[in-house]
Amino acid sequence: MADYKVLKVAVPYVFQGEEKTKWVHVGELRKNDNGFFLTLEPYINLAGFDRDGKQKVLVSAFDPDRET
């Protein structure tokens, strides 16, 4: 098992009338001797994600070997 988790955000979209979800890689959750820390991709603007009127963006963490 890897020593980090891949962080992704689910982005809904419609393709040929069918609702689908695209997972966007936004960074990684890592751990060192001082604790946990996040690395975010430099092009990610979390304020740009649709939040459905909520105040927060839901970010999911996956094992890097997991297919999404």
N, C-alpha and C positions, 0 to 999 in steps of 0.2 A: 504494500500500500504506500502511496506517495505521502510525503510530509507536508502537503499543502492541498487546498481545495480550490477548484475553479469557480469563480463567481460569474453568474449569468442572470440576465433579466429576460423575462418572457415578454415578447412584443407581439400582440395579436394583429392579424391582417386578414383580408378577404381575398381569396383567389378563386376565380370562376364561380362566385356565389357561395363558396364554402369558407367558413371561418377556420383559420389555421393559426399556429403559434410558431414564431421564430425565436430561438434562443440566441441572445447577443452576449458574447464574452465581454465582460467589463473589467475583470481583474482576477486577483488571486488572494486567498486568505492563507497566510503563512504563520509559522511559529518559530521563535528563536529563544535564546536564554532569558530574554526580557519579557516574553509573553507573545501574544498574537498581534499581527499587524496586517493591514491591507495594502495591496499594490493595485492601483487603478490604471487602466490604459489611458494614455494622454489625450485621446480623442473623445473620451466619454464625458458627457454632460448629463448628469442624473436629472437635472431639472427639465431636460428635453423629453423624458419618457412620459407617456400617458399614465396618469395616476388615477383615473376614473373619479376625480374629485377628492381623493384622499390626500393627506399631508405627507405621505411617505412613499418611497419607491421600494417595492419588494425585490430583494436580491436573493437568489438561491445559490447554495454552495453544493458542488458535486465533486466526487472523486474524479481525478483527471482521466482515469481509464474508462469511465462511464460514457456511453454514447448518448447524446441528446440531440 
